[in-house]
């Protein structure tokens, strides 16, 4: 939802700049930032780049100049994505530990049974 709103607002701002402003640098910067968010492939690459912190501010600062609330979206995205990834890693570690524990128990039971016979 947030990205749809941001892209719509950025497109509106770009149309306004192209119609009224002779400043080509600002218009080209906005067009470049908008190109990061148009298309699912560009959008996913941009969100991964934001999540990894790779040139995070090079993407968000120009957007923040035009959309003041965009920081809220990006920081919320990072917080939720990191939380999900950490839970996933924790679940994998716990699952491996439980599997190893079960195997150890089975081996111990087999050794006790072999010792009784």
Secondary structure, DSSP 8 states (H G I E B T S, - for coil): -HHHHHHHHHHHHHHHHHHH---HHHHHHHHHHHHTTSSHHHHHHHHHHHHHTTTHHHHHHHHHHH-TTHHHHHHHHHHHHHHHHHHHHHHHHHHHHHHHHHHHHHHHHHHHHHHH-
